[in-house]
Amino acid sequence: MINFVGAGPGATDLITVRGQKLVTEADVVIYAGSLVNPELLTLTKEDCDIYNSANMTLEEVIAVMEKAEAEEKMTVRLHTGDPSLYGAIREQIDLLEAKEIPFKVTPGVSSFCGVAAALNAEYTLPDVSQTVIITRMEGRTPVPDKEEMSLLASHQATMAIFLSTGLLDSLKSRLLVGGYSEETPAAIVYKATWPEEKVFRCTVGTLPETAKNNNITKTAMIVVGGFLGNNYERSKLYDPTFTHEFREASKK
Ligand code: SAH
C-alpha cells in the first residue's frame, strides 16, 4: 500500500493525526526534499528505509514503491503542504494505477494556510474578496496562457503566489498591468510555521526590494490583495441584526 501524505507547511505538529500515524507505521518513506521538515523523519520506525525524492526521477520513485509493494511493505510518499498543490502526484497515481498498486491520499495543511496564520489574516473578507487565486509565475514549468498573471490580477481577488520568489520584478509588473496599484498591500512570508519563519509586509510596488533587502530567494509565498488592508465590512453571520438558520436577530 502506498500512502501519499501531506506533511503540512513546516512545523512538525502541523501534519494531520492520520498522516503522523502513517509516518510512524511506514516501512518506506520517500519525502519531497528540503520543504519537508526532517524532524518528521525521526518519527519513523528504526528499520524504515528513507529516500529523498529531490535527487530521484519519477521512474526511480515508482521503482522504490513497486519493490516495497512486492515485499508487502507500506510506503509513505511524504509531500510538503497538501499533496494536491504543485505536488506532482497525478503522474505517480497514473503509474501506480497502471501497475495496479493500491494507494490512498491523506491531505495536509497547505502552506498558503500556514501563511495566513503567520499574518493573522483572513483571505476572504466581505466586500474585499471572496475568492482566493492560487497560482505561480511561469518558470520552467509552463502556465497556460489564459492564466497569465495580469489576467488573474485583473480580478483583484486575494492571490497566493507559490514558487515565484525568484521572479519578483516580473511578478510586480504583471500585477500592475493587471490593475493592482503600487500601493496594494502585499506580503512575503518565508518558511511559514517553521522556527525560522519571517513575515515581511510590503506593497506590490516594494515586493522586489523587500525580498532583496532581506535576502529572501526561495521557500516563500507572496500574497497580495486588499485583505491585508484595514477596510472591510463586518460579516452577516455574526451580525446581531441578521437572522439565519441557527440564530434569530435581536429585536432591538
Ligand atoms: N504542496 C505544497 C506546495 C509545494 S510548491 C503546499 O501545499 O504548500 C513549493 C512552494 O510552496 C514554495 O516555493 C513556496 O512558494 C511554497 N511554500 C511551501 N512551504 C512554505 C512555507 N512554509 N512558507 C511559505 N511558502 C511555502
Residues whose N, C-alpha, C, O or C-beta is under 5 A from the ligand:
A	BS01	SAH	P9 G10 T80 G81 D82 P83 L85 Y86 G87 S110 S111 F112 I161 F162 L163 V189 Y190 K191 A192 T219 A220 M221
